Each structure stands twice: as structure tokens, then as C-alpha cells.
């Protein structure tokens, strides 16, 4: 899965084709923590990412959502 962004130790990864990986979403990885975020709502669908990291990922997502 390609890394598309890095900030504050958080990696954002995403497949580019829906046929490869289902519903449009991206993955955020911070150390041993992971989160899967919906592109449409920016809500965490699954994972155990800490609250502060979730907030940073949502702020990043809001900038690039379109």
C-alpha cells in the first residue's frame, strides 16, 4: 500500500483503485496503532489510533478531501 503522506510520525496509506480494496478509505499508522478512515466523512471506521492522532488525521483529511 503506497504511503501518500507523513506528518508527526503518522503515515497515511491508500490504495488508488476501489477494486483493490473496497469502500473509499485511507489507513493511518502511528507506531503500533492503526486507523481506517472514511474519505467521505473522515470518521474512523475501525482501529485503535489514539484520540490526538485521530484529530491530526482528520485535520489532514479535511485539507485534501476533495
Secondary structure, 3 states (H helix, E strand, C coil): CCEEEEECCEEEECCCCHHHHCCCEEEEEECCEEEEEECCCCCEEEECCCHHHHHHHHHHHHHHCC
